[in-house]
Amino acid sequence: MTVTNFPPLGYQLHLGASHLYPNLLDKTFLAFQKIFEEYNIKKMHTQSFRSLTQLTGSELTLPEKMKSFDIASDSMRVIISAHGLLTRDSGDTFLFKRNPKISKNILDIADLFVGAPVAVHMVIAPQLAYAPVSKLVNKEGARIIADNPDAFSWINAVNNIKKIFPEQPLILWPIEDKISQSIAFVEGVTGLKFNEDECEIIRDLAKLERFAEPEENSADLEATKVLLETYLYDLDVLQEIPGVKIMLNTAVSRV
């Protein structure tokens, strides 16, 4: 087992849209609990994190609040599953709005990490293969995509998150194959390198993972073309946003 210098030490906050690796990190920790204990890497589940945001006593520091969940301040990395919390109040369309109203729930999350060493991780997917977008196209018609391609850009989503976490690094994971890219994602969040047997277990876990793939894609050829162009354009632009690191080396279309 090898420990890497990436991601940075401290808190690793997994945010983002619904059903993009919602449980993979939790399942990986259960599968390799002894390894994570050996390397002093802790894991906080989504429900525990919700409770953390509701703790009263603003005079308490984040490490003091974490201590109530048996997470010591000297942990090398603390992986926090806050998956789906950004979209809990407004649905997945919140991420794609140009200037969305930011709920108190989201602001409470951001307030927790003021001054703390935290990296924010977010999984994105090609719009054509992302169910919330695909379903909207099927419901409203392909014309909505052709007329408003910017409305479905991940660029809006990233800018929205950067407004909430302006000082923290944002690490983007463009996942086009949930199985083959699962290893890079888990290693990139935990900072551990797994051997081949361990990687095979992670791939098996990824096969069972919910991922927001549409049941069927009935978008016409024009909409398909626009969505693909939007995704590729997003990847190019996202590389240039300050404070954003996009893991293009893991994306199938860029390997």
C-alpha positions in Angstrom: 0.0 0.0 0.0 1.3 3.4 -1.0 0.2 6.8 0.5 0.3 9.7 -2.1 0.6 13.4 -1.7 -2.7 13.9 -3.5 -5.2 14.9 -2.4 -3.9 17.4 0.2 -4.1 16.3 3.8 -7.2 17.3 5.7 -10.9 17.1 5.0 -12.1 15.6 1.7 -15.7 16.7 1.1 -17.6 14.8 -1.6 -20.4 17.0 -2.8 -22.4 17.1 -6.0 -25.4 15.9 -7.9 -27.5 12.9 -7.0 -26.6 9.4 -7.9 -23.0 9.9 -9.0 -21.1 7.4 -6.9 -23.4 8.0 -3.9 -22.1 5.0 -1.9 -18.8 3.9 -3.4 -16.7 5.5 -0.8 -18.8 4.2 2.1 -18.6 0.6 0.6 -14.9 0.9 0.0 -14.3 1.9 3.6 -16.3 -1.1 4.8 -14.3 -3.4 2.6 -10.9 -2.1 3.7 -11.6 -0.9 7.2 -8.3 -2.2 8.6 -6.3 -0.4 5.9 -7.9 2.9 6.5 -7.4 2.5 10.3 -3.8 1.7 9.7 -3.2 4.9 7.7 -5.4 7.0 10.1 -7.9 7.9 7.4 -11.5 8.4 8.8 -14.8 8.4 7.1 -18.0 10.3 7.9 -21.3 9.2 6.5 -23.9 11.5 5.0 -26.3 11.1 7.9 -23.6 11.9 10.4 -22.5 14.9 8.4 -26.1 16.2 8.4 -26.0 15.9 12.2 -22.7 17.8 12.3 -24.2 20.8 10.4 -27.0 21.0 13.0 -24.7 21.0 16.1 -25.3 24.0 18.2 -22.6 26.0 19.8 -20.8 28.2 17.3 -17.9 28.6 19.7 -16.9 25.0 19.0 -14.2 24.5 16.3 -14.6 22.0 13.5 -12.1 19.5 15.2 -14.1 19.8 18.4 -17.3 19.0 16.6 -15.7 16.1 14.8 -14.5 14.7 18.1 -18.2 14.0 19.1 -18.2 11.6 16.1 -15.0 9.9 17.2 -12.9 11.6 14.6 -9.6 12.8 16.1 -8.0 16.1 15.1 -4.8 14.3 14.1 -6.4 12.1 11.4 -4.4 12.2 8.2 -7.5 12.6 6.0 -11.2 12.7 6.9 -13.5 11.7 4.0 -16.9 13.3 4.3 -19.9 12.0 2.3 -22.0 15.1 1.7 -23.2 13.6 -1.6 -26.5 15.0 -2.8 -26.8 17.6 0.0 -26.4 20.5 -2.5 -29.4 19.4 -4.4 -31.6 18.2 -1.5 -33.7 21.3 -1.4 -33.9 22.3 -5.1 -33.3 19.1 -7.0 -30.5 18.5 -9.5 -31.5 21.5 -11.6 -30.0 23.7 -8.8 -26.5 22.9 -10.1 -27.2 24.1 -13.6 -28.8 27.4 -12.8 -26.7 30.5 -13.6 -27.5 32.3 -10.3 -29.4 30.0 -8.0 -30.7 30.9 -4.6 -28.3 29.4 -2.1 -30.2 27.7 0.7 -29.4 27.9 4.4 -28.5 24.1 4.3 -25.7 24.8 1.8 -24.5 27.9 3.7 -24.3 25.8 6.9 -22.1 23.3 5.1 -19.8 26.1 3.9 -19.6 27.7 7.3 -18.3 24.5 8.9 -15.1 24.7 6.8 -14.1 28.3 7.0 -10.4 28.3 7.7 -10.2 24.5 7.7 -7.9 22.4 5.3 -10.5 21.0 3.0 -10.7 19.9 -0.6 -14.1 19.6 -2.3 -14.6 16.7 -4.7 -17.4 16.6 -7.3 -18.3 14.0 -9.9 -19.6 15.1 -13.2 -20.8 13.0 -16.2 -21.5 13.6 -19.9 -24.9 15.4 -20.1 -26.2 12.8 -22.6 -25.6 10.1 -20.0 -26.8 12.0 -17.0 -30.4 11.1 -16.2 -31.7 14.5 -14.9 -30.7 16.2 -18.1 -31.8 13.3 -20.4 -35.2 13.1 -18.7 -35.7 16.8 -19.1 -34.9 16.5 -22.8 -37.3 13.6 -23.2 -40.0 15.5 -21.4 -39.6 19.0 -23.0 -38.3 17.9 -26.3 -34.9 18.1 -27.9 -35.4 21.7 -28.9 -34.8 22.9 -25.3 -31.2 21.7 -25.6 -30.6 23.2 -29.0 -32.0 26.5 -27.9 -30.4 26.6 -24.4 -27.2 24.6 -24.4 -25.6 26.8 -21.7 -28.5 25.9 -19.3 -27.1 22.3 -19.1 -23.4 23.1 -18.8 -21.4 21.9 -15.9 -19.6 25.2 -16.0 -22.6 26.8 -14.2 -22.5 24.0 -11.6 -18.8 24.5 -10.9 -19.2 28.3 -10.7 -22.0 27.8 -8.2 -19.9 25.6 -6.0 -16.9 28.0 -6.2 -19.2 30.7 -4.9 -20.0 28.6 -1.9 -16.4 27.5 -1.4 -14.3 30.3 -2.9 -11.0 29.5 -1.1 -11.1 25.7 -1.2 -9.7 23.7 -4.0 -12.3 22.0 -6.1 -11.4 18.6 -7.6 -13.6 17.5 -10.5 -14.0 13.9 -11.6 -15.5 13.5 -15.2 -16.8 10.0 -15.0 -17.6 8.4 -18.3 -17.2 4.8 -17.3 -18.3 4.2 -13.7 -16.4 0.8 -13.5 -13.0 1.5 -15.1 -12.7 5.0 -13.5 -13.8 3.9 -10.0 -10.2 3.1 -9.0 -8.9 6.5 -9.9 -11.8 8.2 -8.0 -11.3 6.2 -4.8 -7.6 6.6 -4.9 -7.9 10.3 -5.6 -10.1 10.9 -2.7 -8.4 8.7 -0.1 -4.8 9.3 -1.2 -4.1 5.5 -1.2 -2.8 3.3 -4.0 -4.5 -0.1 -4.0 -3.0 -3.4 -5.4 -4.7 -5.3 -8.2 -6.7 -7.6 -5.9 -8.0 -4.6 -4.0 -8.8 -2.8 -7.3 -10.9 -5.7 -8.4 -13.0 -5.4 -5.3 -13.5 -1.7 -5.9 -14.5 -2.4 -9.5 -17.0 -5.0 -8.2 -18.4 -2.4 -5.8 -18.7 0.1 -8.6 -20.7 -2.4 -10.7 -23.4 -2.3 -8.0 -23.3 1.5 -7.5 -26.2 3.7 -8.5 -25.1 6.1 -11.3 -27.5 8.6 -12.9 -27.6 6.9 -16.2 -30.9 7.3 -18.2 -32.9 4.1 -18.6 -33.1 4.9 -22.3 -32.0 7.7 -24.5 -34.7 8.9 -26.9 -33.1 12.3 -27.7 -32.9 13.0 -31.4 -29.6 13.3 -33.3 -29.5 17.1 -33.0 -29.9 17.0 -29.2 -27.3 14.2 -29.0 -24.8 16.3 -30.9 -25.4 19.4 -28.9 -25.1 17.6 -25.6 -21.8 16.0 -26.6 -20.4 19.3 -27.8 -21.5 20.9 -24.6 -19.7 18.3 -22.5 -16.4 18.5 -24.5 -16.6 22.3 -24.3 -17.1 22.1 -20.6 -14.0 20.0 -20.1 -11.9 22.6 -22.0 -13.3 25.6 -20.0 -13.2 23.9 -16.6 -9.4 23.5 -16.9 -9.0 27.2 -16.9 -11.1 28.1 -13.9 -8.8 29.2 -11.0 -8.9 26.8 -8.0 -10.3 23.9 -10.0 -8.4 20.7 -10.8 -10.1 18.5 -13.3 -8.9 14.9 -13.4 -8.9 14.6 -17.2 -6.4 11.8 -17.1 -9.2 9.5 -15.8 -11.7 10.5 -18.5 -12.1 7.9 -21.2 -12.5 10.6 -23.9 -9.2 12.2 -23.0 -7.0 9.1 -22.4 
